[in-house]
Amino acid sequence: MLEEIKNVLVEALNVDADEIVPEAKLSDDLDIDSLSAVELALELESTFDVTIEDEELAKLETVQDIIDIIEAKKA
């Protein structure tokens, strides 16, 4: 799952793949702002065929949070 999410982050937001680790903070470590977060959500929804609500998106702070929400929605 991490590799798939890493690919989405690299493709959608041009983030350095080496910086994408589960504990990486989206805003602090990966410089993802609110606009980028919306773009990321759209890419994740498309890639994983899930829906991420706005309130869920607001709670995502780390790469692990993304992994957790995608895995929960795919279960």
N, C-alpha and C positions, 0 to 999 in steps of 0.2 A: 504494500500500500504506500509506503514512504516513497518508493521509486516512482510510482505513478503520479503522486502528488508533486514530487520534485519536478517531474517533466512538465506538469501543468504550470507550476510557478515559473520555471525557466522560459517556457514558450509564451505565456500570457504576460508576464511582467518583467522579463529579461533580468531575472535574479540569478546571481552566481550560484550554480549547483552546489559548490563546496560549502556555502553558507547555510544550506537547507538541511537542518537537523531537527529532530523532534522538539528540542527545547528552545529553538530559535524563536524569538518574539517577532511577530509580524511587523509591528510598527518600529520597534527599536533596532532590531538586528537586520531586517530585510527592507526597511524603509517603505513599507506598504502604507499608503495613506487611504482615506475613505473612498476616493474615486477608484484607486487601484483595487481596493477590497471588493468593490462592486464588480469590477471586471473579473477578478479572481472567482467570485461566486458564480458568475455566469459561465465561466470556463469549467468550473467544477461541476456545475449542474449539467452542462452539456456532455462532459467527459464521462461522468459517473451515472448519468440518468437519474438524478435526485433533484429535490427542490430544497433550497436553503432560504428560510424566511429571514426577513430583515432583522428581527430580534435575535435570531441565531447568529447571523453574520456579525452583529455588534458584540457578541460574547467571544468571538474567536480571537485569542491572543497569541497563541503559539502554533507552530506547525503540527504539534501533537493534537491540538484542539481540532484542527482540520481533519486529521486522520480519524479521530474519535467520532466526529459528526458523520463523516462519510461512511465509516464502518457501521454505525448505528442505523443509518438510513438504508444501507444495503442489506441489513440482516432481516 
